[in-house]
Amino acid sequence: MAERTSSVLAQSLITPSYFPTIPPKVPSSASSYPRYIQEAPYSALTGVVVDGRRPEKYPYPTLTRCRVRKQVGTTNRWRLPESLYSDFLGSSQAIKSIHMPINNSMMNIISAESPMPPSQFDINRPYSYRLSEDRPYRPVCANYPSKLSARYSTSPTNLPPSSNRSKTTPNSLIELKTFTPKTAYNPTPKETFLYHSKKVLGATRPDVLLNCLKTDWELHRPFLQKSDTLAQLLKDAPEEATEEYYKQLPSEAVDDFIGSSHFYDKNYPKAINKLNTDKEFDDEVPRTSLNPSHYSKKRSNSVTVISLVVRDAMVTRKALALALGSLYTDDITISEEDAANVLAAASVLGFKQLIDRCKEIILRSINFRTVCKYHRAASQYNQDQLVEACEKWLELNFIPQIAIQIQLREVPMDLIQKILKSNRLFVYNEYSIYRALVYWLFFQLNPDLQLMPSQSTIISFFNSLPKTSCIIEREEGQSYAPLFSAVRLHGITDTSNIHDMQMMNVVPQKWLIDLLSQHYHSLQAGGDMSSLKNFQQASVRYGFIIDTEPHYHSEIISLHGFHFELKAVKQGTSKTYVVYLQRLKPGDSVLSFRQCERHTFSMRPERSVRYNISVSYYDKAHQLHENSTGVISHKFGLGERTSRSETLTVENAEKPLYISFAIHFPPS
C-alpha cells in the first residue's frame, strides 16, 4: 500500500498540471468612467433631489470645480451630473446625449481627436489626422504652402506643384458668407437706379446711354455736369455716337410701376414675371426697330452713346447704381457696408459732392467690420484723411476688437506691420500682440475658415507641425518674420504664456532663450534692463479700457520683482478722470495670496523708473483726443510720498477710455 502511494505521488510530480491565472482586477476608474458617462445626463436632467445630496462625481483629473464643456465627437455628450437649473445650452446637450445611443457616443468619445495639445511627436514623421467614415476627408486648399499641405493630406499628389505658387504672398481668403432670408426681395442694380432717376423725372426719355460694367444706363444731360468724368466723355463723344434708341414695351410698363412709387410693392415682381412670360414678346423673333411688337415707337429717341471702362473690383454694379442715382437726388440712403464701394464709384465718376458725403459716412461708421474695406478704398483713391482715421482707429482697437473677431483675417500684412510700429498702439500686455499675430497667421494658412477658433485649436495646430524648425524660418513663412520681430518679447513675463510660445514653435528657439536670459539678468541686477536703452522699443506696455460702470479701475502688474498698481479714478459726477501709477509694498493688502506667496519681491528701497501714461478717447463728433504725460523719470520708494507717480488729469472725457502705461527700468 505504501509503495502504491509513493508511485502515485511520483507520477503526479512528473505529470505537468495546469492552473489558470487569476485575471487582474479591473481598476475602479476604468469601470466607473463608462457608467459615469452614461448616467451623468440623466442625473443632470433629474434636478435637485429631495435629500439634497450632491450626485456622485467621477474623480477625473481634468474635471475642475467650474462647469467645463468639452467637445467629444459629434454628440458633445454631457458629463456633469449637477443640476442644470437655468442652463439651457446644457439642457439641450444633455437631452441630445440621452437620445443618442450610448454605443455611438462611446465610439465617438474614444475615437475623437484630443482637444488638448499632443505631448509627443516624432519629428521625422509627418503628422496626419485619422481618416475614417465618421471623419471624412477634407480637401486641402490649392493655395496651401506645399510643406504645410503635406501635414493634412494623405494624398499630396492632388496639390499643384510648389513652383506654380507664390511663396511670399499670403493665400487668398474666401469671402465671409452672409445670411439672406429667402423671402427678402433684393432689387437689381438697374432697378435701383431707375427707381431714383424716374422718381425725379418720371417718364422723361433719356438722351445719353452709358455703357459700363456690361450694363446700359439711361442718363440725362443736365445731371451729368455733376460728374467730371461723364461730362468729359460726353464732351469728347463724336457725332457718330448718336443713334436711335427704342424703348421696349415691357420696360415701358415697368416704368409705369416705378413712376407710381411702387418699387418695393409686392405686385412689382409679379408684373415683371407677367411681362417676361407674355407670349406677345416671343424671344424667337428678332428684336429690331422694324418689329413693332417688341418696341414702342412713341418712346424712340436720339441718344448719345458713351462707354466707361472700370477695372476696379470695388466698383460694383450696385455701387455704380447708387452713384448714378445720386446725380438726380441727394436723398439716397447709403449704408455703411456700401460706403466704400460708393466712394470708389464716385471717385471713378469724379463726383466730388458724393465723395464728400461718403467721407462723412465713413468717418462716423468705422468699426471692426468695415475698417479694412474703408482703408483699402481710401488708400486706392488717395483719401489721406480717411486713411489716417482708419489707422488711428486700428491703433486703439486692433487688440480689443479686431483680434477677437473673424475680421482679423482681412487685415493686410503691411497695415499690421505699420500699426505694430506705432507708439500709440493700445495693448493689454505684450503677449496680447503675439496672440493676435498667431491668430492672423493661422487664418493665412487656413483661408477657408468662417468662425473664430479657440486658443486650444491654435496651439494644437501649430504644435502638430514639424519640429525641425519654426514657421518663420521656413521658406513659406519667412515673409511673416517682420511681424513677429516687432513684438516686444522681453515684456512677456508670464510662464504659462512662454510655455505656449514654446509649444507652438512659431518663433525661433533662439528668441525664447534670449527672452529667458533677459529675465534672469533683470532679476539678478535688481530689475535693470541694461540690454535695451531706447524707451520706445524697450518699455513694457500695459493697458485697460473704461467703458462701463464702475468708474474706477485698478490693475496689479509685476515686473522683475517690483509690483505696481495702475489706477484710474473718476472725480465725482463730472467727466474728469485721474490716472496714476503707484508702487506696492511686499505685504500690501491689494496683492493676492498667490502674488505674496509665489512671486519674487525686490527689497530695494528705491527703484528708478521711466514711464509714460496716455489716455485716448473719441468725442461725440468722432474726433480722437490724446492726452499723455510724456516720458518721465521717477524714483519709486516704499513711502507714501515717493511711491506714487505724477497724475494725469483728463477732463470732459467720453467713454470708452483707452488707458495705457509704458514702463522701463533703466540701469541704476
C-alpha positions in Angstrom: 0.0 0.0 0.0 2.8 2.4 0.8 4.6 1.5 -2.4 1.4 2.2 -4.4 1.0 5.6 -2.7 4.6 6.6 -3.4 4.3 5.6 -7.0 1.1 7.7 -7.5 2.8 10.6 -5.7 5.9 10.3 -8.0 3.6 10.2 -11.1 1.8 13.3 -10.0 5.0 15.1 -9.6 6.2 14.2 -13.1 2.9 15.0 -14.9 2.6 18.7 -15.5 -0.7 20.3 -14.2 -2.4 23.5 -15.5 -3.8 26.1 -13.2 -5.5 29.1 -14.9 -4.1 32.5 -14.0 -6.5 34.6 -12.0 -7.4 37.7 -14.1 -6.4 41.0 -12.7 -9.0 43.2 -11.2 -10.3 46.0 -13.3 -9.3 49.4 -11.9 -12.2 51.2 -10.4 -11.6 54.2 -12.5 -11.8 52.2 -15.7 -15.1 50.6 -14.8 -16.7 53.7 -13.3 -15.9 56.1 -16.2 -18.3 54.5 -18.8 -21.0 54.3 -16.1 -20.4 57.9 -15.2 -20.6 59.0 -18.9 -23.9 57.1 -19.2 -25.6 58.4 -16.0 -24.4 62.0 -16.0 -27.0 63.5 -18.3 -29.8 61.6 -16.5 -28.7 62.9 -13.1 -28.4 66.5 -14.5 -31.9 66.4 -16.0 -33.4 65.0 -12.8 -32.6 68.2 -11.0 -32.4 68.7 -7.2 -33.5 65.6 -5.3 -35.4 65.6 -2.0 -32.5 64.7 0.3 -30.4 67.5 -1.2 -27.3 65.3 -1.7 -24.9 66.2 -4.4 -24.6 63.5 -7.1 -21.5 61.3 -7.2 -18.9 62.9 -9.4 -16.3 60.9 -11.3 -12.8 61.6 -9.9 -11.3 62.5 -13.3 -8.2 64.7 -13.0 -9.2 67.1 -15.8 -12.6 68.0 -14.2 -12.3 71.2 -12.2 -14.7 72.9 -9.9 -16.3 75.0 -12.6 -18.6 73.8 -15.3 -16.5 72.8 -18.2 -17.8 71.7 -21.6 -15.5 69.6 -23.8 -16.3 68.8 -27.4 -16.2 65.0 -27.8 -17.0 63.5 -31.2 -20.2 64.7 -32.8 -22.5 64.3 -29.8 -20.8 66.6 -27.2 -22.2 64.3 -24.5 -23.0 66.0 -21.3 -20.6 64.9 -18.5 -21.7 67.0 -15.5 -24.2 65.3 -13.1 -25.0 68.5 -11.2 -28.5 70.1 -11.6 -28.8 72.2 -14.7 -31.1 74.9 -13.3 -31.4 77.6 -16.0 -28.6 76.3 -18.2 -30.5 76.0 -21.5 -27.4 75.0 -23.5 -26.5 72.3 -21.0 -30.1 71.0 -21.1 -30.1 70.8 -24.9 -26.8 68.9 -24.8 -28.0 66.5 -22.1 -31.2 65.7 -23.9 -29.3 65.2 -27.2 -26.9 62.7 -25.4 -29.8 60.8 -24.0 -31.5 60.4 -27.4 -28.2 59.2 -28.9 -27.4 55.5 -28.4 -24.7 55.0 -25.9 -22.6 52.8 -28.2 -22.3 55.5 -30.8 -21.5 58.1 -28.1 -18.8 56.0 -26.6 -17.3 55.2 -30.0 -17.2 58.9 -30.8 -15.6 59.7 -27.4 -12.9 57.0 -27.9 -12.2 57.8 -31.5 -12.3 61.6 -31.2 -9.2 63.7 -31.6 -8.0 65.0 -28.3 -8.7 68.8 -27.9 -5.6 69.1 -25.7 -2.2 69.7 -27.4 -0.4 66.4 -28.0 2.7 66.0 -25.8 5.0 63.9 -28.1 5.6 63.9 -31.8 8.1 62.1 -34.0 9.9 64.9 -35.7 10.9 62.6 -38.6 7.3 61.5 -39.3 4.7 64.0 -40.6 1.6 64.2 -38.5 -1.7 63.3 -40.1 -5.2 63.3 -38.8 -7.0 60.0 -38.5 -9.3 59.3 -41.5 -12.4 57.1 -41.1 -16.1 57.1 -42.0 -17.0 59.4 -39.2 -14.2 61.8 -40.2 -14.5 62.4 -43.9 -11.6 63.6 -46.0 -11.3 67.4 -46.1 -9.9 68.7 -49.4 -6.9 70.9 -49.0 -7.0 74.5 -50.3 -5.0 74.8 -53.5 -3.2 77.9 -52.2 -1.7 76.0 -49.2 2.1 76.0 -48.9 3.4 72.6 -50.0 5.2 71.8 -46.8 2.1 72.6 -44.7 -0.3 70.8 -47.0 1.5 67.5 -46.6 0.6 67.6 -42.9 -3.1 67.4 -43.5 -3.5 65.2 -46.5 -2.6 61.6 -47.1 -2.6 62.1 -50.8 -0.5 65.2 -51.6 -0.4 64.3 -55.3 -3.6 66.3 -55.8 -1.8 69.5 -54.9 -0.3 71.8 -57.6 3.4 71.9 -57.8 5.1 74.4 -55.4 6.8 76.1 -58.3 3.5 77.5 -59.6 2.6 79.2 -56.3 3.9 82.3 -54.8 5.7 81.7 -51.5 5.9 85.3 -50.4 2.3 86.4 -50.7 -0.5 85.2 -48.3 -3.2 82.9 -49.5 -6.4 84.5 -50.9 -9.1 84.5 -48.3 -12.5 83.1 -49.1 -15.2 85.7 -48.6 -17.2 85.6 -45.4 -20.7 84.2 -46.0 -23.7 86.3 -45.1 -27.3 85.0 -44.5 -30.1 86.4 -46.6 -33.7 85.4 -45.9 -35.4 83.6 -48.8 -38.4 85.9 -48.5 -36.2 89.1 -48.9 -36.5 90.8 -52.3 -33.3 92.4 -53.5 -33.7 94.7 -56.4 -31.2 94.6 -59.2 -28.7 97.5 -59.6 -30.5 98.7 -62.7 -33.8 98.7 -60.9 -32.3 100.7 -58.1 -31.0 103.3 -60.5 -34.3 103.5 -62.4 -36.2 104.0 -59.1 -34.2 107.1 -58.2 -34.0 108.6 -61.6 -37.6 108.1 -62.5 -38.7 109.4 -59.1 -37.3 112.8 -60.1 -38.0 112.9 -63.9 -40.9 110.5 -64.2 -41.1 109.0 -67.8 -38.8 111.6 -69.4 -36.9 110.0 -72.3 -33.1 109.6 -71.9 -30.7 111.4 -74.2 -27.5 109.7 -73.0 -26.8 106.0 -72.9 -23.8 104.9 -70.7 -22.3 101.5 -71.2 -20.4 100.5 -68.1 -20.0 97.2 -66.3 -21.9 95.3 -69.1 -25.0 97.4 -68.4 -26.7 100.2 -70.3 -27.6 103.2 -68.0 -30.2 105.7 -69.3 -29.0 109.2 -68.3 -29.9 112.8 -68.9 -27.5 115.5 -70.0 -28.4 118.2 -67.4 -27.5 115.9 -64.5 -24.2 114.7 -65.9 -22.5 118.0 -65.2 -22.0 116.9 -61.5 -19.7 114.2 -62.7 -16.4 115.4 -64.2 -15.7 112.0 -65.9 -19.1 111.7 -67.6 -19.1 115.4 -68.6 -15.8 114.9 -70.3 -16.9 111.7 -72.0 -20.0 113.5 -73.3 -17.9 116.4 -74.5 -15.5 114.2 -76.3 -18.2 111.9 -77.9 -18.1 112.1 -81.7 -21.3 112.8 -83.7 -21.3 109.2 -84.9 -22.0 108.1 -81.4 -25.6 109.4 -81.7 -28.1 106.7 -82.7 -31.8 105.9 -82.5 -32.8 104.4 -79.2 -36.0 102.4 -78.9 -37.8 101.6 -75.6 -39.1 98.1 -75.2 -42.8 97.6 -74.3 -42.0 95.6 -71.2 -39.7 98.4 -70.0 -42.4 100.9 -70.7 -44.8 99.0 -68.4 -42.1 98.7 -65.8 -41.6 102.5 -65.9 -45.2 103.0 -65.0 -44.7 100.9 -61.9 -41.6 102.8 -60.9 -43.1 106.2 -61.7 -46.0 105.5 -59.4 -43.6 104.8 -56.5 -44.4 101.1 -56.2 -40.8 99.9 -56.5 -40.9 97.8 -53.3 -44.5 96.8 -53.7 -45.1 93.1 -53.9 -47.1 93.4 -57.1 -44.0 94.7 -58.9 -42.1 91.4 -59.2 -45.4 89.8 -60.3 -45.8 92.3 -63.1 -42.2 91.7 -64.3 -42.8 88.0 -64.4 -46.0 88.5 -66.4 -44.2 90.7 -68.9 -41.4 88.2 -69.2 -43.7 85.3 -69.8 -46.1 87.1 -72.1 -46.5 85.3 -75.4 -46.7 88.6 -77.3 -42.9 89.0 -76.8 -41.6 85.9 -78.3 -37.8 85.5 -77.8 -37.5 83.7 -81.2 -38.5 86.8 -83.1 -35.5 89.2 -83.6 -35.9 92.4 -81.6 -35.2 95.2 -84.0 -36.6 98.6 -84.6 -38.6 97.2 -87.5 -40.6 94.9 -85.3 -43.4 97.0 -83.7 -44.5 94.1 -81.4 -41.3 94.5 -79.5 -40.6 98.2 -79.4 -42.6 101.3 -78.6 -42.3 103.8 -81.5 -43.6 106.6 -79.3 -40.7 106.0 -76.9 -38.0 106.3 -79.5 -35.4 108.9 -79.1 -32.0 110.0 -80.3 -29.3 109.3 -77.7 -25.6 109.7 -77.4 -23.8 106.5 -76.5 -20.7 106.8 -74.3 -18.6 104.0 -72.7 -16.7 103.9 -69.4 -14.2 101.1 -68.7 -13.8 100.3 -65.0 -11.3 97.6 -63.9 -11.6 98.2 -60.1 -13.3 95.3 -58.3 -14.5 97.6 -55.6 -16.8 99.4 -58.2 -19.7 97.1 -58.3 -23.0 97.5 -60.2 -24.8 98.3 -57.0 -22.3 101.0 -56.1 -22.4 102.4 -59.6 -26.3 102.4 -59.5 -26.2 104.4 -56.2 -23.6 106.8 -57.6 -25.5 107.4 -60.8 -28.8 107.8 -58.9 -27.1 110.4 -56.7 -26.8 112.5 -59.8 -30.6 113.0 -59.7 -31.3 113.2 -55.9 -29.5 113.7 -52.6 -31.9 111.6 -50.6 -30.3 108.2 -51.4 -29.5 106.3 -48.2 -26.0 104.8 -48.3 -25.4 102.1 -45.8 -22.0 101.7 -44.0 -21.5 98.4 -45.9 -21.8 100.1 -49.3 -19.9 103.3 -48.4 -16.5 102.1 -49.5 -17.9 100.8 -52.8 -19.8 104.0 -53.5 -16.7 106.0 -52.6 -14.8 104.0 -55.3 -17.6 104.6 -57.8 -17.8 108.3 -57.0 -14.0 108.6 -57.5 -14.2 106.9 -60.9 -17.0 109.2 -61.9 -15.3 112.3 -60.5 -18.4 113.1 -58.4 -16.9 115.4 -55.7 -20.2 116.0 -53.9 -20.8 112.3 -53.4 -17.2 111.8 -52.4 -17.6 114.3 -49.5 -20.8 112.6 -48.5 -19.2 109.2 -48.4 -16.3 110.5 -46.4 -18.7 111.8 -43.7 -20.4 108.4 -43.6 -17.1 106.6 -43.3 -15.7 108.8 -40.5 -18.7 108.1 -38.3 -19.1 104.4 -39.1 -15.6 102.9 -38.7 -15.9 99.6 -36.8 -14.3 96.2 -36.9 -16.5 95.0 -39.8 -15.7 98.0 -42.1 -12.3 99.3 -41.2 -10.3 97.1 -43.6 -12.6 97.8 -46.5 -12.6 101.6 -45.8 -8.8 101.6 -45.5 -8.4 99.8 -48.8 -10.7 102.1 -50.7 -9.2 105.3 -49.1 -5.7 104.2 -49.9 -6.5 103.3 -53.5 -8.2 106.7 -54.2 -5.7 108.9 -52.2 -8.1 109.9 -49.4 -5.5 110.7 -46.8 -8.0 111.9 -44.2 -9.8 108.5 -44.3 -6.5 106.6 -44.3 -5.4 108.4 -41.2 -8.7 107.9 -39.5 -8.7 104.2 -40.2 -5.2 103.7 -39.0 -5.8 105.7 -35.8 -8.9 103.6 -35.1 -6.8 100.4 -35.6 -4.1 101.6 -33.3 -6.6 101.7 -30.5 -8.9 98.8 -31.4 -6.7 96.3 -33.2 -6.2 94.3 -29.9 -9.5 95.0 -28.1 -11.8 94.4 -31.1 -10.1 93.1 -34.3 -8.0 90.4 -32.6 -11.1 88.7 -31.2 -13.2 88.8 -34.4 -13.1 86.8 -37.6 -12.4 90.1 -39.5 -8.8 89.7 -38.3 -8.2 87.6 -41.4 -8.9 90.6 -43.6 -6.2 92.9 -42.2 -3.4 93.1 -44.8 0.2 92.4 -43.6 1.6 95.8 -44.4 -1.1 97.5 -42.4 -0.4 95.3 -39.4 3.3 96.0 -39.6 2.6 99.7 -39.7 0.3 99.5 -36.7 2.8 97.5 -34.6 5.5 100.1 -35.1 3.2 102.9 -33.9 3.8 104.4 -30.4 0.1 104.9 -30.0 -0.8 101.2 -30.2 -3.1 100.1 -27.4 -2.3 96.7 -25.8 -3.5 94.9 -22.7 0.0 93.4 -22.4 2.8 92.4 -24.8 1.5 88.8 -25.1 -1.8 90.1 -26.5 0.1 91.3 -29.6 1.8 87.9 -30.0 -1.5 86.1 -29.6 -3.2 88.3 -32.2 -0.4 87.7 -34.7 -0.6 83.9 -34.2 -4.3 84.0 -34.9 -3.7 86.1 -38.0 -1.1 83.6 -39.2 -3.5 80.8 -38.6 -6.1 82.4 -40.8 -3.5 82.9 -43.6 -2.7 79.2 -43.5 -6.4 78.3 -43.3 -8.1 80.8 -45.7 -11.5 78.9 -45.8 -12.4 79.4 -42.1 -15.6 81.2 -41.3 -15.5 81.1 -37.5 -13.1 82.3 -34.8 -11.1 79.3 -33.5 -10.3 78.6 -29.8 -6.9 79.0 -28.2 -6.6 75.2 -27.8 -7.2 74.8 -31.5 -4.5 77.3 -32.4 -2.0 75.6 -30.1 -2.9 72.1 -31.4 -2.5 73.3 -35.0 1.0 74.8 -34.6 2.1 72.0 -32.3 1.2 69.4 -35.0 3.7 70.9 -37.5 7.3 69.6 -37.8 9.7 70.5 -35.0 12.7 70.6 -37.3 12.4 74.4 -37.5 10.0 77.1 -36.6 7.4 78.5 -39.0 9.0 81.9 -39.7 12.4 80.2 -40.5 10.9 78.1 -43.3 10.6 79.2 -46.9 6.9 79.6 -46.8 6.9 81.6 -43.5 9.8 83.9 -44.0 7.5 86.7 -45.2 5.8 86.8 -41.8 9.1 87.2 -39.8 9.0 91.1 -39.8 5.6 91.0 -37.9 7.0 88.9 -35.0 10.2 90.9 -35.0 8.1 93.9 -34.0 6.8 92.2 -30.8 8.5 93.2 -27.6 9.1 89.7 -26.4 11.0 90.9 -23.3 7.7 92.2 -22.0 6.2 88.6 -21.8 6.9 87.5 -18.3 4.1 85.0 -17.6 5.5 81.5 -17.5 2.3 80.0 -19.0 2.5 82.3 -22.0 6.1 81.4 -22.6 5.2 77.7 -22.4 2.5 78.2 -25.0 5.0 80.0 -27.3 7.4 77.2 -26.9 4.7 74.6 -27.8 3.5 76.5 -30.9 7.1 76.8 -32.3 6.3 79.9 -34.3 9.3 82.0 -33.4 12.9 80.6 -33.3 14.0 78.9 -30.1 16.9 81.4 -30.0 14.4 84.2 -29.4 13.0 82.4 -26.4 16.4 81.7 -25.0 17.2 85.4 -25.3 13.9 86.2 -23.6 14.6 84.0 -20.6 18.2 85.3 -20.3 17.0 88.9 -20.2 14.5 88.0 -17.5 17.2 86.2 -15.5 19.6 89.1 -15.9 17.0 91.6 -14.8 16.2 89.6 -11.7 19.8 89.3 -10.8 20.5 93.0 -11.5 17.7 94.4 -9.4 15.3 94.9 -12.3 17.8 96.7 -14.7 17.0 96.3 -18.4 20.6 97.0 -19.5 20.5 95.5 -22.9 17.7 97.8 -24.1 18.1 101.6 -23.8 15.6 103.1 -26.2 12.4 103.8 -24.3 10.1 103.4 -27.4 11.5 99.9 -28.0 12.4 98.8 -24.5 9.4 99.8 -22.5 6.8 97.2 -21.4 3.2 98.2 -22.1 0.1 97.6 -20.2 -3.4 98.9 -20.6 -7.1 98.7 -19.8 -10.4 100.2 -21.1 -13.0 102.0 -19.1 -16.4 101.8 -20.9 -19.0 100.8 -18.3 -19.6 101.2 -14.6 -17.9 101.3 -12.1 -15.9 104.4 -13.0 -12.9 103.1 -11.1 -10.3 100.7 -12.4 -7.2 99.2 -10.8 -4.7 96.6 -12.1 -1.7 95.0 -10.5 1.4 94.3 -12.5 4.6 92.5 -11.5 7.8 93.2 -13.4 11.2 91.8 -12.3 10.4 91.8 -8.6 8.6 95.1 -8.4 4.8 95.4 -8.1 2.8 98.4 -9.2 -0.9 99.3 -9.2 -2.3 101.1 -12.2 -5.3 103.3 -11.2 -7.9 105.4 -13.0 -10.5 107.1 -10.8 -13.4 109.3 -11.9 -13.9 112.5 -9.9 -17.4 112.8 -8.6 -20.2 113.1 -11.2 -18.1 115.1 -13.7 -16.3 113.6 -16.7 -12.9 114.1 -15.2 -10.6 111.1 -14.7 -7.3 110.9 -12.7 -4.8 108.3 -13.8 -1.6 107.5 -12.0 0.9 104.7 -11.1 1.8 103.5 -7.6 4.4 101.1 -6.2 3.2 98.5 -3.7 4.9 97.1 -0.6 5.6 93.4 -0.4 2.8 92.9 2.2 0.3 95.3 0.7 -3.3 94.2 1.2 -4.1 94.8 -2.5 -1.8 91.9 -3.5 -3.4 88.5 -3.8 -2.2 85.5 -1.9 -0.6 83.9 -4.9 1.4 87.1 -5.6 2.5 87.4 -2.0 3.3 83.7 -1.7 4.9 82.8 -5.1 6.1 86.0 -6.8 9.6 87.4 -6.4 9.9 90.7 -4.4 12.8 93.1 -4.6 13.7 94.8 -1.3 15.4 97.8 -2.9 14.1 100.9 -1.1 14.2 102.9 -4.3 13.8 101.9 -8.0 14.4 104.4 -10.8 11.6 104.0 -13.4 10.9 105.7 -16.7 7.2 105.7 -17.5 4.6 107.2 -19.8 0.9 107.4 -19.1 -1.5 108.1 -22.0 -5.3 108.4 -22.3 -7.2 108.3 -25.6 -10.9 108.6 -26.4 -13.4 109.7 -29.1 -15.8 112.5 -28.6 -19.4 112.7 -29.8 -18.2 114.3 -33.1 -15.9 111.2 -33.7 -12.8 113.2 -33.1 -9.8 111.5 -31.4 -8.4 113.1 -28.3 -5.0 112.1 -26.9 -3.5 113.0 -23.5 -0.1 112.0 -22.3 2.4 112.7 -19.5 5.3 112.2 -21.8 8.3 110.2 -20.7 9.0 110.9 -17.0 11.8 109.6 -14.8 11.0 108.9 -11.2 12.4 107.1 -8.2 9.7 105.0 -6.7 10.2 104.3 -3.0 8.1 102.4 -0.4 6.9 105.5 1.4 3.6 107.3 0.8 5.3 110.4 -0.8 7.7 108.5 -3.1 5.5 105.5 -4.1 3.2 107.5 -6.4 3.8 108.9 -9.8 2.6 112.1 -11.3 -1.1 112.1 -12.1 -2.7 112.7 -15.5 -6.0 114.5 -15.3 -8.4 114.2 -18.3 -11.5 116.5 -18.4 -14.7 116.1 -20.4 -13.7 112.6 -21.4 -16.1 110.3 -23.2 -16.3 106.6 -22.8 -14.6 104.3 -23.8 -11.3 105.5 -22.4 -8.1 103.7 -23.6 -5.6 104.0 -20.8 -2.0 102.8 -21.5 1.1 102.6 -19.3 4.6 102.1 -20.6 7.3 101.2 -18.1 11.1 100.8 -18.4 13.7 100.1 -15.7 17.0 101.9 -16.8 20.3 100.7 -15.4 20.9 102.0 -11.9 
